Amino acid sequence: MPATAVQISAQYLVNGDTENPNVVLKEDRPIHDWYRLVLSYPPHLVRKYLEAFSVGKHDVMLDPFCGAGTTLVECRKNGISAIGIDAHPIAVLASKVKTCWDLPVDLLGELAQKIHRRAGREMARAGFDAPSLLGRMVANQPILTEDEIKLIPEGFLSQKPLRRLLFLRAGIEDETAEHDHSILDFFRLALCHVVVNGAGNFAFGPEIYRTKAKDDYDVLGHFALQVDTMIRDLRQIQAAHRRFCPCSVLDGDARILDGLEANSCDAVICSPPYPNEKDYTRLTRVESVLLGLIRDRKQLRSVKQSLLRSNTRNVFVDDQDGEWVKGNTRIQGICHAIEKRREELGKTSGFERLYHRVVAHYFGGMARHFEALRAKLKARSRCAYVVGDQLSFLLVPVPTASLLAEIAEAHGFKTMACDPWRTRFGTKSGTRVREEVLILEKR
């Protein structure tokens, strides 16, 4: 039986566990929970460093790895201007929607009802016996192309939920066609929530994994519940603020930081990817494909090339980032230890042969980032980087925060502190590893 809206609500609206520092507190869920990445840090961590850095109403906060917009949303809630940058299209979409607070809520409610009726009518008319979703439009039914189907990991979506999602997507696009693109994106993000928190056959722990296949799912019921939640959150935030401080989200590479003016930002709070085997494009693959943000392997490759090198799935033959840390003896020692361990263990797969290169390119990419960032910050700007140590590459320790501090100091920053944040369980090592907040100041 498809899940009912009541069941979905029971699954989703749970109290935060205050003993776990990375859990979103119940009072922080509005807007933040519209869409979250599994590896996100919580809003209360942002508040801690806004206060520690004495960030005020006239300052501009930068998050160069903005993800789903936790820093941006929390800054806006506190009346602080912010700029977010990310190279992943789903991150840019989520951050833009979650910081767009001046939408007409009455119109959103009217459109939500129209979308629901239209999609429901088309689902009822079509029936659900057709076996294929490939090729051209068949009997006015929305489909995925063969290239799009190939991008979705096998078993991550069952046929009936997928078809319902496609009818919902078509209804969203049709009913919002005459309105501003921000309204379309609002409903597209609600669809993302349906995919990640119910319709898909996958979950996170923290790695993404396949779950038991669903025969069917109440896509429209979940969508209606989520849209109601988002509209309620908007009403509350509009009632609480007379005016909204500026917030912009840029599609860009954090190693370059194009689009930012020199000396324009006062502080940074962010969490870059860690050097590990998490393919960040795979964690968001289903919703990226369903929204048409990634349509084929060529587009997927382009997205991966614009991201910081942090896993073997986005390392390419012509990458040169490792050259930036060629003279760093600690990093080169770790790369050598990984390669030596690989040879000792007789590991010969193509991915395992890239482990040492990932480490070099990751820290080289971060060196490029710090070099670009320094020019964008005002004098004595403070920066908080949430990062974690790693044992992902054949259990060779990678002290991420310590190495990033060394690299940052070589590019015009001073290390102020390295605050312990939490420990997390390493799925490959079977041990707990540290996550820390590296505090830097521009010299």
N, C-alpha and C positions, 0 to 999 in steps of 0.2 A: 504494500500500500504506500502511496506517496506520503511524505511527511506533511503534516498539517502545519499551518502557521503557528499554532500554539506550541507544537513540538519543537519547531525551529526556535521559537522564542526561548523555550526552556533550555535548549542546547546552547544558545548564544548569550543570553543575559545572565551571566554568572558574576558573583562578587569577586573582586580582586583578592588575591592572597597577599596580605601585607608583609608576610614573612619572606616572600620571594621578591627581591629588589627589582626584578625585571618585569613584574606583572603590572599591567595598567590598573590603577586604582579606579574604583567604581565612579567616583566623581569626575575622573578624567576621560571617561569613555565618550561623551558627546564629541562628535566630529572626528576625534582621533580614531575611533573604531569604525569609521565608514569603510576603511580598507587599510589593513596593516600588513607589513611584511613580517615573516616569521622571525627574522633576525633583528627587528627594530628594538631600540631602547625606549624606555617609558617616558612620558611627559614630565614626571617629577624629577627626573635626572636633569632635564633641560632647565627646569626652574632653579635647581640647585646652583648651576653654573651661571645662569643669568644674574642671580644674587651675588655669587662669589666674584664675578667680573664687574659688578656694579653697572650692568648694562641699563641705560636709561631710555627715555622716550625719544631722545634726539639721536640715538645711535642706530647703526644699521648692522644687523646680524647676518652672517653668511653661513650657509651650509652647502659646501661644495660636493657633498655626496648625499643629497637630500632624501633619497628613497621615497617613502610614502609620506614625507612631510611632517614628521613629529616635531622637529625644531621649529619649522615655519609656523605650524598651527599654534604651538605654545607661545611663540613670540607674539603672534597676532592677538591671542587671547590676553596677553599682558601689555598690549599697546605699543609693541616694539616693531619697527620696520625690519623686514627680512628679505633676503634673496636666496633662492635655492637653485642648485645646478645638479642635473643628473643626465646621463647619456642613455638611460634605459627609457623607452617610450611609455611603459606602464607606470614608471615612477613619476615621470613628468605629468602624465594625465592625473594620477592620484593626488599629487601635490597641488596641482592647479585647482582641481575641484574642491579639495579640502580647505583651500584658502580663498575661495570665491564665495563671499558671504552676502553679497548684495543682490542675489537672485530674487525674483518676485515669487514669493512662496505660494500665493494663491494660484498663480498660473501653473506652478509646478504640480499642485494638487489636482488641477483640472486635467493637465496633460497625463498625469499618472493614471487617472481613471480611463482616459481615452486609450492609452497604451495597453492597459490591462484588458479592456473590452476588445480592442482590435486583435491583440495577440490571442486571446481566448477564442474569439470567433474563428480565426484562421486555423488554430489548432483543431477545433471541433470539425471544421469543414474538411481538413486534410486527412484525418485519421492517422494511425500510426503503424500501418502495415508495410509501407514501402521500405525495402531493406537498405537502400543506398542513399548516401548524402553527397555523392560525388557528381561531377559533371555540370551540365547546364541546369537552369531552373526547370523543374519538372512540375507541371500542374500548379504553377505559381507557388511552389514550396521553396523556401530559402535553403541553400546548400553551402557546403564548403568545397573548395577546389581540391584536386588531388594533392597539390603541393601543400595546402594547409593541413589536410588530414595527416600527411607524413610528418608534420612538425609536432603534432600532439603525441606525447608518449603513450605507448600502447596500453590500453586498459584504463586510462585516466578519465574517460567519459563513456558512459553507456549510450546506446542509440536513442532511446526515448528521451532521457534528459537533454541530450545534445540537440535533438530536434526541437524540443520545447525552448531551449535557449536561443536557437536560431530564429524561431518565430518571434520570440520576445525581442531579439535584436532588430529584426525587421520592423516590428511595431514601434520601437523607440525611434528608429531612423525616419520612418514615415511621419509620425506624429510631431516630430520636432524639426522637420525639414524647413519650415518657414520661420524658425526662431534662431536666436543667437546660438553660436556653437557651444557656448558655456552651458546652455540648457541641455543640449545633446549629451555633453560629457557628464553632466550630473547623473543622468539616468544610466549612462554606460558604466559609471563607477558602481551604481547599485547592482547592475548586472554582474560585475566582477565579484561583488560580495556573495551573490547567489552561487557563482561557480566555485569559489574557494571555500565557502562555509556550508556547503550543502550538496549541490548538484554533482560535483566531481567525485570520482572514486580515488581520492588521494587525501593525504593528511601530512602533517609536519611533526617531527619529533626529535631534534629539530630538522633532520634530513627529510626531504620529501619522500613519501613512500606510497605505494598503491594499496588501497583498501578494498574491501569486498564490493563487487560490482552491484550497482543499484539497477533494479529492473525499471524503475520510474522514480520521479521526484516532482514535488509540487513547486515547480519553478515560479509560477505566477503568484502563489501564496507567499513564498519567501520574498519575492521582489516587492510585493505590496507592503509587507511588513518592514522591509529595509527602507523603502522610499518614505514611508510614514515616519520612521525614526529619523531619517535625514532631514525631512521637512520640519519636524518638531525641533531638532537641534538648531536649524537655521532660525526659526522663529525666536527661540530663546536667545541666541547670540545677537540677533538684530535688536531685540528688546533691551539687551544689556549694554549695547554700545551705540553712542550717538554717531560716531564716525569710526571708520576703520583705517588703521595705519597702512601705509603701502606695503605690498608684498608681491614679489615677482618670481616666476619660476622659469629658468632657462634650460633649453636642451643643449647640453654641452659636455665636453670632456674635461674632467677635473685636473688632468695633467696640463691643460692649456689655459683654461679659464677665459676663453674669448667672451666678449660681451660685457665684461666688468671694467669699469673705469679705474684708473690708478688711484690709490689712496682713498678708496670710497667706502671701505668697510671697517667697522670698529671691533668686531669680535667674531669668533668661529666656534660653533658647537656642531660636531658631526661624528659619524662613524663610517670610516672607509671600509671596503671589503677587507677581510683577513686573508692571508696567504694559506689557502686550504683547497680542498677538492669540491667546494660547493659551486656549482654552475648557476650563477644568479639568473641567467636567462631561462634555465629549466624550471626554477622555482616559480616563475610567473608565466610559463609557456602557454598554458591553456587559455587564460584570459587574454594574453597578448594576441593569440591567433583569433579567438572569437571576436575580438574588437577590430580585427584587421590591422593591428599595429605591426605585426610581422606576418607576411604572406607567403614567403618562400625562404629557401636556405640562403639565398643571396642577401636578403634583408637581414636574416638572422646573423650572418657573418659580419655584416656592416655594423650591427649593434654591438657584437662582441669585440670588434676591433676598436670601438670607441670607449670601451670599458677598461679600467685598471686591470692589468694581468694578475689574476689571483688564483687561477685554476688551470689545469691542463687543457680544458675545452676552449679556452680563449687565448692560447698561445699560438703564434703564427711564425712561419719560417723567417720572414723578413723583420721580425721585431728587434728593436735596438735598445729598448729601455734598460736592459742589463748593463749597458756600457756606462750608465750614469753612476753605478756603484762598483765599477771594476777595481777601484783602488781601496775599497773598504775591506779590510782584512777579516773582520768578523763575519761579514756576509759571505765572502768568498770561502771562508772556512766552513760555514754551514752548508754551502752548496757542495763543497768537496766531500763533506761527511755524508750527505744524502746520496751522492753518486757512489761513494765507497760502500755504503750500506746496501745499496741496490745490487752492486756487483757481488757482494758477499752472500746475499740472499738468492742470487740467481734470478732476479726479476728482470724480465726482458720485454714486457709489453711496451707499446709505443707511448702510452700515458706515463708509465713508470720512468721511462727514459727522459721524460720532460720535467720530472719533479724539481731537479736542481735549477732548471731554467725558469720555472715559475717563481721560485724564491728570488732569483736575480732580477727578473723583469718586474716583480711586484715592488721590491724596494727601489729599483731604478725608476719605476713609474711614480712612486711617492716622492722621490728626489725631484723629479720634474714638477710634481704638484707643488712642493714647498717653494721651489724656485719661482714658479708662476704666481703663487699666492702672496709672496712677500711684497710684490709690487702693488697688489690690490689693497693691502692693509695700511691703515694709518699707523703712525709711530706708537710703539708699546701696546699694540693690540694683543689681547689674550686669545688663546685658542685651546679648545678642549677636544681631544681625539679619543673616542671610545674604541679600544682595540683589545684583541685577545692573543695570548700566547698560543702556539700551535704545536701539535704532534702529528699532523696529518700526513707528513711525508716520511713514511717508514719509521715513525717514532723518533726522528731526529728533532730535538727541541729547537723551536724558533721563537725567541723572546721578542715578540713583535714591538711592544712599547719601547723597550730599551734600544732596539735597533732604529726605530723611527726617531727617537730622541737624538741619536747620534747623527742621523741623516739631516734632520731639521737644523741642528746646530751648524752643520756645514753649509747651510743655505740661509743664514741670517736670522736664526731664532735662538732663544735661550730657553733651556728646560727649567721650569719653575717647580714642577712636582709631578709625581706619578701616583695618583690616588687609586687605591684598591676599589674595585667596583663590585665584583662578584666572582664566584667560580662556577664553571659549567662542566657537565659531564662530557668527556670526549668519547664519541661512539667508537672510534677506531682504537684508541689507546686504552679504554676502560678505566681511565683515571680522570680526576678533576683538574682542569686547567684554569689559569687566571685570566680574568678580564680586568683591564685597568683604564683609567682616564688620564691620558698624557696631557699635561698642561704646558703650553709653550707661550712665549712672548716674543713679538717681533723686536729685534734689536734696533 
